[in-house]
Amino acid sequence: MAAPSIEMVTEVDAELVDVFNRPISQLTPAFRPLDRYALSQAVGAPANTVLAARLGDRIAGVLTLVIMALPTGNTARIEDVVVDEARAARGWAWRC
């Protein structure tokens, strides 16, 4: 399997909105789909870095890295790992 390229997301487009909405809606029945504005707020938040894994010209997965400044030092946490359905079925999320 080809290795994905990892890129920092700086702009929200229709593909990114779809990548977030499709799998999350399957996991959480009460989930209200994100629109471009809501996702732009998350992508543009100073503490967040959204990373996308691309295979060819398609986003195969995304995650949000949250970096927090605490009195004891900086810490980071990975949130909202979302993997394309076809990749998740092959255990791709466990490898990324």
N, C-alpha and C positions, 0 to 999 in steps of 0.2 A: 504494500500500500504506500502511495506517495505521501511524503510528509507535508503537513499543511504549512502555509505561510501565516505568520501571526502579525496582525497590524493593529495599531491603536485607532479606535473609531473617533473621528472628529466631526463627522456630519451624519445626520440621520436621513436615510432614504427609505423608500417603500420596502426594499428587500430586508433591511434591518428590522423594521416594524413587524414584518411578516415572520422573521426568524424568532423574534421574542414572543409574538402572540400565539402562533400555532401550537408549540409544545406546552406552553404554560396553561393555555386554556384546556388542554387535555388532562393536566395534572390537578388543576384547581377549578372545580365547576363554578364557583362564585366569582371567578376572575373576570373583570371587565377589561376588554381589550384596550391596549395602549394606543394612543394616537401619536402622530409625529411630534406634537408639542410635548406631551408627557415624557416621551422617550428622550427628546432633546434636553429636557430639564435634567434627567439622570445623566446623560452623556456630558452635559456642560457643568455639572456640579463640581466644584473645586476639589472635593475629596475623592471623586470617582475617576477611575480610568477604565474605560470599556475596551476590551480586547476582542478581536474577531479572528477566528481561525478560518482561513480560506483554502479550499481545494479547487484549483483552477480559478474560474471566475465566480464561484458560488461560495457564500458564507455557509460553513458547515457547523459552526458553533460560536458562542460568545460567552464572555463572563465579565463581571464587574469587579474590579479590584478597588476596595475602599481603604484609603490610607487615613489614619486618624492620628492627630497630635495629642498625646496624653502627657500629664505632668511627669510620668516616669519614662517618657520617650515615645517615639513614633511606633505605631503598630499597623498592620495591614490585615485585611480579611477578604476572602473571596466570596462573593455573593452572586446570586442569579446566574448559575451555570446553565446555559441553554444549548442543547445539541440537536441538530437536525435529526429528524425521526429515523432516517435511513442509517445514519452513523450511530445513533444511540442503540439501535437494535444489534449492532455489531460490537457493543461495549466500548465505543469510541470515547465516551465521556470519562471512562476510567483511565484512559491512556493520556489524556490531554493535561 
